[in-house]
Amino acid sequence: MSGERTGDIVVDSFSELSARKSFRREWTDAFLKSMEMDITVSDYGTMKDLDEYLFGSSEVVGLFMARIMGLDEDSYPYARYLGRAMQYVNFIRDISEDLQLGRLYFPGRNLKDLTLKAWSTGR
């Protein structure tokens, strides 16, 4: 983040883009934390736990894109929600593969509540 060249084209390109577009440091920190969580966390106990992951894994991507496109900061909440929505689509699309890999992104308690509700209402 200091701008020092690493020799890695992805890292150096991101660092240059970040400086040029003035990405907020907390966005990058959150993104990196969520990428680490992809390696160290296999399930999320609560929606609050998942929210932290979602902010860094998808909402900040929406914020990066809004900044890249030069959108007004009034658009940032919508950019975050669009990123989150796209992440949910990915979760649903990949649920079988993630389960085989021992990952569960939807909190078990919430899945149980949804299953019980669906079962009790016949949906």
C-alpha positions as CSV (number, residue, x, y, z in Angstrom):
1,M,0.0,0.0,0.0
2,S,3.0,2.3,0.3
3,G,3.4,2.2,-3.5
4,E,6.7,0.2,-3.3
5,R,6.9,-2.2,-6.3
6,T,6.7,-5.9,-5.4
7,G,7.3,-7.4,-8.8
8,D,3.9,-9.1,-8.7
9,I,1.8,-7.7,-11.5
10,V,-1.5,-8.2,-9.7
11,V,-0.3,-6.5,-6.5
12,D,1.5,-3.7,-8.3
13,S,-1.4,-3.0,-10.6
14,F,-3.9,-2.9,-7.7
15,S,-1.6,-0.6,-5.7
16,E,-1.3,1.7,-8.6
17,L,-5.0,1.7,-9.3
18,S,-5.7,2.2,-5.6
19,A,-3.5,5.3,-5.4
20,R,-4.8,6.7,-8.7
21,K,-8.5,6.3,-7.7
22,S,-8.0,7.0,-4.0
23,F,-9.5,3.8,-2.7
24,R,-10.1,4.1,1.0
25,R,-7.6,2.1,3.1
26,E,-10.4,0.5,5.1
27,W,-11.9,-1.0,1.9
28,T,-8.6,-2.7,1.0
29,D,-8.1,-3.9,4.6
30,A,-11.6,-5.4,4.7
31,F,-11.0,-7.1,1.3
32,L,-7.8,-8.6,2.4
33,K,-9.3,-9.7,5.7
34,S,-12.2,-11.5,3.9
35,M,-9.7,-13.2,1.5
36,E,-7.9,-14.5,4.6
37,M,-11.2,-15.7,6.0
38,D,-11.7,-17.7,2.8
39,I,-8.7,-19.7,3.9
40,T,-9.3,-19.9,7.7
41,V,-13.1,-19.9,8.1
42,S,-15.3,-22.8,6.9
43,D,-18.7,-21.7,8.2
44,Y,-20.4,-18.7,9.7
45,G,-22.4,-19.1,12.9
46,T,-24.5,-15.9,12.6
47,M,-25.6,-13.4,10.0
48,K,-23.4,-10.8,11.9
49,D,-20.4,-13.1,11.3
50,L,-21.3,-13.4,7.6
51,D,-21.9,-9.7,7.3
52,E,-18.2,-9.0,8.1
53,Y,-17.1,-11.4,5.4
54,L,-19.6,-10.0,2.9
55,F,-18.4,-6.4,3.4
56,G,-14.9,-7.4,2.5
57,S,-15.5,-10.0,-0.1
58,S,-18.2,-8.2,-2.1
59,E,-19.4,-4.9,-0.9
60,V,-16.0,-3.3,-1.2
61,V,-15.8,-4.6,-4.7
62,G,-18.9,-2.6,-5.5
63,L,-17.3,0.4,-3.8
64,F,-14.0,-0.1,-5.8
65,M,-16.1,-0.2,-9.0
66,A,-18.1,2.9,-8.1
67,R,-14.9,4.8,-7.5
68,I,-13.3,3.5,-10.7
69,M,-16.4,4.6,-12.7
70,G,-16.3,8.0,-11.0
71,L,-19.8,7.7,-9.5
72,D,-21.0,10.1,-6.9
73,E,-20.6,9.0,-3.3
74,D,-24.4,9.0,-3.1
75,S,-24.3,5.8,-5.1
76,Y,-22.0,3.9,-2.7
77,P,-24.7,2.3,-0.6
78,Y,-26.3,0.9,-3.8
79,A,-22.9,-0.3,-5.0
80,R,-22.4,-2.1,-1.7
81,Y,-25.8,-3.8,-2.0
82,L,-25.2,-4.8,-5.6
83,G,-21.9,-6.4,-4.6
84,R,-23.7,-8.2,-1.7
85,A,-26.4,-9.4,-4.0
86,M,-23.9,-10.8,-6.5
87,Q,-22.1,-12.6,-3.7
88,Y,-25.4,-14.3,-2.6
89,V,-25.9,-15.4,-6.2
90,N,-22.4,-17.0,-6.1
91,F,-23.2,-18.7,-2.8
92,I,-26.4,-20.2,-4.2
93,R,-24.7,-21.2,-7.5
94,D,-21.8,-22.9,-5.7
95,I,-23.6,-24.3,-2.7
96,S,-23.0,-28.0,-3.7
97,E,-19.3,-27.4,-4.4
98,D,-18.8,-25.4,-1.2
99,L,-20.5,-28.2,0.9
100,Q,-18.1,-30.7,-0.7
101,L,-15.2,-28.5,0.2
102,G,-16.5,-28.2,3.8
103,R,-17.6,-24.6,3.5
104,L,-21.0,-23.2,4.5
105,Y,-21.6,-19.5,4.0
106,F,-25.2,-19.4,5.1
107,P,-25.3,-19.6,8.9
108,G,-26.7,-22.9,10.1
109,R,-29.1,-21.4,12.6
110,N,-30.7,-19.3,9.9
111,L,-30.9,-22.2,7.5
112,K,-32.6,-24.2,10.2
113,D,-35.1,-21.4,10.9
114,L,-35.9,-21.0,7.2
115,T,-36.3,-24.8,6.7
116,L,-38.7,-24.9,9.7
117,K,-40.7,-22.0,8.5
118,A,-40.9,-23.5,5.0
119,W,-41.9,-26.8,6.4
120,S,-44.6,-25.4,8.7
121,T,-46.1,-23.2,6.0
122,G,-45.9,-26.0,3.3
123,R,-43.6,-24.0,1.1
